[in-house]
């Protein structure tokens, strides 16, 4: 996917029976433009949380490198 800001949706469930609130991740999805003819159409695509973390880590490195070089990072406004 091209650089940019994307909405991430994480579905969690409460683990009951504990003296404090604990949640277990059920699924993670990202909202992306749909592959259709309508520009305003979006779809929710399941994503592995490890892949999401890897993309976020790579984005952070790119932003740091761009800041050192004095260039704006791609995908930022």
TIRO-2110 file (N, C-alpha, C; in Angstrom, 1 decimal):
// TIRO-2110
0.8, -1.2, 0.0, N, 1, A
0.0, 0.0, 0.0, CA, 1, A
0.9, 1.2, 0.0, C, 1, A
0.4, 2.3, -0.6, N, 2, A
1.2, 3.5, -0.6, CA, 2, A
1.3, 4.2, 0.8, C, 2, A
2.3, 5.0, 1.0, N, 3, A
2.4, 5.7, 2.3, CA, 3, A
1.1, 6.5, 2.5, C, 3, A
0.7, 6.7, 3.8, N, 4, A
-0.4, 7.5, 4.1, CA, 4, A
-1.0, 7.2, 5.5, C, 4, A
-2.0, 7.8, 5.8, N, 5, A
-2.7, 7.6, 7.1, CA, 5, A
-3.9, 6.6, 6.9, C, 5, A
-3.9, 5.6, 7.6, N, 6, A
-5.0, 4.6, 7.5, CA, 6, A
-5.6, 4.3, 8.9, C, 6, A
-6.9, 4.1, 8.8, N, 7, A
-7.6, 3.7, 10.1, CA, 7, A
-7.4, 2.2, 10.3, C, 7, A
-7.1, 1.9, 11.6, N, 8, A
-6.9, 0.5, 12.0, CA, 8, A
-8.0, 0.2, 13.0, C, 8, A
-8.6, -0.9, 12.9, N, 9, A
-9.7, -1.4, 13.8, CA, 9, A
-9.3, -2.6, 14.5, C, 9, A
-9.3, -2.6, 15.8, N, 10, A
-8.9, -3.8, 16.6, CA, 10, A
-10.1, -4.3, 17.4, C, 10, A
-10.5, -5.5, 17.2, N, 11, A
-11.6, -6.1, 17.9, CA, 11, A
-11.1, -6.9, 19.1, C, 11, A
-11.6, -6.6, 20.3, N, 12, A
-11.1, -7.3, 21.5, CA, 12, A
-12.3, -7.8, 22.3, C, 12, A
-12.0, -8.8, 23.1, N, 13, A
-13.0, -9.3, 24.0, CA, 13, A
-12.5, -9.3, 25.4, C, 13, A
-13.4, -9.0, 26.4, N, 14, A
-13.0, -9.0, 27.8, CA, 14, A
-12.8, -10.4, 28.3, C, 14, A
-11.7, -10.6, 29.0, N, 15, A
-11.5, -11.9, 29.7, CA, 15, A
-12.1, -11.7, 31.1, C, 15, A
-13.1, -12.5, 31.3, N, 16, A
-13.9, -12.4, 32.6, CA, 16, A
-13.3, -13.2, 33.7, C, 16, A
-13.6, -12.9, 34.9, N, 17, A
-13.2, -13.7, 36.1, CA, 17, A
-11.9, -13.2, 36.7, C, 17, A
-11.4, -12.1, 36.3, N, 18, A
-10.2, -11.6, 36.9, CA, 18, A
-10.6, -10.3, 37.8, C, 18, A
-9.8, -9.9, 38.7, N, 19, A
-10.1, -8.8, 39.5, CA, 19, A
-9.8, -7.5, 38.8, C, 19, A
-9.3, -7.5, 37.6, N, 20, A
-9.0, -6.3, 36.8, CA, 20, A
-9.4, -6.6, 35.4, C, 20, A
-9.6, -5.5, 34.6, N, 21, A
-10.0, -5.7, 33.2, CA, 21, A
-8.8, -6.1, 32.3, C, 21, A
-9.0, -7.2, 31.6, N, 22, A
-8.0, -7.7, 30.7, CA, 22, A
-8.7, -8.0, 29.4, C, 22, A
-8.1, -7.6, 28.2, N, 23, A
-8.7, -7.8, 26.9, CA, 23, A
-7.8, -8.7, 26.1, C, 23, A
-8.4, -9.5, 25.3, N, 24, A
-7.7, -10.3, 24.3, CA, 24, A
-8.1, -9.9, 22.9, C, 24, A
-7.1, -9.7, 22.1, N, 25, A
-7.3, -9.2, 20.7, CA, 25, A
-7.9, -10.4, 19.9, C, 25, A
-9.0, -10.1, 19.2, N, 26, A
-9.7, -11.1, 18.4, CA, 26, A
-9.3, -10.9, 16.9, C, 26, A
-9.2, -9.7, 16.5, N, 27, A
-8.8, -9.4, 15.1, CA, 27, A
-8.3, -8.0, 14.9, C, 27, A
-7.6, -7.8, 13.9, N, 28, A
-7.1, -6.4, 13.5, CA, 28, A
-7.3, -6.3, 12.0, C, 28, A
-7.9, -5.1, 11.7, N, 29, A
-8.1, -4.8, 10.3, CA, 29, A
-7.7, -3.4, 9.9, C, 29, A
-7.6, -3.1, 8.7, N, 30, A
-7.2, -1.8, 8.2, CA, 30, A
-8.2, -1.4, 7.2, C, 30, A
-8.6, -0.1, 7.2, N, 31, A
-9.6, 0.5, 6.2, CA, 31, A
-8.8, 1.0, 5.1, C, 31, A
-9.0, 0.5, 3.9, N, 32, A
-8.3, 0.9, 2.7, CA, 32, A
-9.3, 1.3, 1.6, C, 32, A
-8.8, 2.0, 0.6, N, 33, A
-9.7, 2.3, -0.6, CA, 33, A
-10.0, 1.0, -1.3, C, 33, A
-11.3, 0.9, -1.7, N, 34, A
-11.7, -0.4, -2.3, CA, 34, A
-11.3, -0.4, -3.8, C, 34, A
-11.1, -1.5, -4.3, N, 35, A
-10.7, -1.7, -5.7, CA, 35, A
-12.0, -1.6, -6.6, C, 35, A
-12.6, -0.4, -6.7, N, 36, A
-13.8, -0.3, -7.4, CA, 36, A
-13.7, 1.0, -8.2, C, 36, A
-14.8, 1.3, -8.9, N, 37, A
-14.8, 2.5, -9.7, CA, 37, A
-15.2, 3.8, -8.9, C, 37, A
-15.7, 3.6, -7.8, N, 38, A
-16.2, 4.7, -6.9, CA, 38, A
-15.0, 5.1, -6.0, C, 38, A
-14.6, 6.4, -6.1, N, 39, A
-13.5, 6.9, -5.3, CA, 39, A
-13.8, 6.9, -3.8, C, 39, A
-15.0, 7.0, -3.4, N, 40, A
-15.4, 7.1, -2.0, CA, 40, A
-15.6, 5.7, -1.3, C, 40, A
-15.4, 4.6, -2.0, N, 41, A
-15.7, 3.3, -1.5, CA, 41, A
-14.4, 2.8, -0.8, C, 41, A
-14.7, 2.2, 0.4, N, 42, A
-13.6, 1.7, 1.2, CA, 42, A
-13.9, 0.2, 1.6, C, 42, A
-12.9, -0.5, 2.0, N, 43, A
-13.1, -1.9, 2.5, CA, 43, A
-12.2, -2.1, 3.7, C, 43, A
-12.7, -3.1, 4.5, N, 44, A
-11.9, -3.4, 5.7, CA, 44, A
-11.2, -4.7, 5.4, C, 44, A
-9.9, -4.7, 5.5, N, 45, A
-9.0, -5.9, 5.2, CA, 45, A
-8.3, -6.4, 6.5, C, 45, A
-8.4, -7.7, 6.8, N, 46, A
-7.8, -8.2, 7.9, CA, 46, A
-6.3, -8.1, 7.7, C, 46, A
-5.6, -7.8, 8.8, N, 47, A
-4.1, -7.7, 8.8, CA, 47, A
-3.5, -8.3, 10.0, C, 47, A
-2.4, -9.0, 9.9, N, 48, A
-1.7, -9.6, 11.0, CA, 48, A
-1.1, -8.5, 11.8, C, 48, A
-1.3, -8.5, 13.1, N, 49, A
-0.8, -7.4, 14.0, CA, 49, A
0.7, -7.3, 13.9, C, 49, A
1.4, -8.4, 13.6, N, 50, A
2.9, -8.3, 13.5, CA, 50, A
3.3, -7.6, 12.2, C, 50, A
2.5, -7.7, 11.1, N, 51, A
2.7, -7.0, 9.9, CA, 51, A
2.5, -5.5, 10.1, C, 51, A
1.4, -5.2, 10.8, N, 52, A
1.1, -3.8, 11.1, CA, 52, A
2.3, -3.2, 11.9, C, 52, A
2.7, -3.9, 12.9, N, 53, A
3.8, -3.3, 13.8, CA, 53, A
5.1, -3.1, 12.9, C, 53, A
5.4, -4.0, 12.0, N, 54, A
6.5, -3.9, 11.2, CA, 54, A
6.4, -2.7, 10.3, C, 54, A
5.2, -2.5, 9.7, N, 55, A
5.0, -1.3, 8.9, CA, 55, A
5.1, 0.0, 9.7, C, 55, A
4.6, 0.0, 10.9, N, 56, A
4.8, 1.2, 11.8, CA, 56, A
6.2, 1.4, 12.1, C, 56, A
7.0, 0.4, 12.4, N, 57, A
8.4, 0.5, 12.7, CA, 57, A
9.2, 1.1, 11.5, C, 57, A
8.9, 0.6, 10.4, N, 58, A
9.5, 1.0, 9.1, CA, 58, A
9.2, 2.5, 8.9, C, 58, A
7.9, 2.9, 9.1, N, 59, A
7.5, 4.3, 8.9, CA, 59, A
8.3, 5.2, 9.9, C, 59, A
8.4, 4.7, 11.2, N, 60, A
9.1, 5.6, 12.1, CA, 60, A
10.6, 5.8, 11.7, C, 60, A
11.2, 4.7, 11.2, N, 61, A
12.6, 4.9, 10.7, CA, 61, A
12.7, 5.8, 9.6, C, 61, A
11.7, 5.7, 8.6, N, 62, A
11.7, 6.6, 7.5, CA, 62, A
11.5, 8.1, 7.9, C, 62, A
10.7, 8.3, 8.9, N, 63, A
10.4, 9.7, 9.4, CA, 63, A
11.7, 10.2, 10.1, C, 63, A
12.4, 9.4, 10.8, N, 64, A
13.6, 9.8, 11.5, CA, 64, A
14.7, 10.1, 10.5, C, 64, A
14.8, 9.3, 9.4, N, 65, A
15.8, 9.5, 8.4, CA, 65, A
15.5, 10.8, 7.6, C, 65, A
14.2, 11.1, 7.3, N, 66, A
13.8, 12.3, 6.6, CA, 66, A
14.1, 13.5, 7.5, C, 66, A
13.9, 13.4, 8.8, N, 67, A
14.1, 14.5, 9.7, CA, 67, A
15.6, 14.9, 9.7, C, 67, A
16.4, 13.9, 9.7, N, 68, A
17.9, 14.1, 9.7, CA, 68, A
18.3, 14.7, 8.4, C, 68, A
17.7, 14.3, 7.3, N, 69, A
18.1, 14.8, 6.0, CA, 69, A
17.4, 16.2, 5.7, C, 69, A
16.5, 16.6, 6.5, N, 70, A
15.8, 17.8, 6.3, CA, 70, A
14.7, 17.8, 5.2, C, 70, A
14.3, 16.6, 4.9, N, 71, A
13.2, 16.4, 3.9, CA, 71, A
11.9, 16.0, 4.6, C, 71, A
10.8, 16.4, 4.0, N, 72, A
9.5, 15.9, 4.6, CA, 72, A
9.4, 14.4, 4.2, C, 72, A
8.9, 13.6, 5.2, N, 73, A
8.7, 12.2, 5.0, CA, 73, A
7.5, 12.0, 4.0, C, 73, A
7.5, 11.0, 3.1, N, 74, A
6.4, 10.8, 2.2, CA, 74, A
5.2, 10.3, 3.0, C, 74, A
4.0, 10.7, 2.6, N, 75, A
2.8, 10.3, 3.2, CA, 75, A
2.4, 11.2, 4.4, C, 75, A
3.2, 12.2, 4.7, N, 76, A
2.8, 13.1, 5.8, CA, 76, A
2.4, 14.4, 5.2, C, 76, A
1.7, 15.2, 6.0, N, 77, A
1.2, 16.5, 5.5, CA, 77, A
1.9, 17.6, 6.3, C, 77, A
END
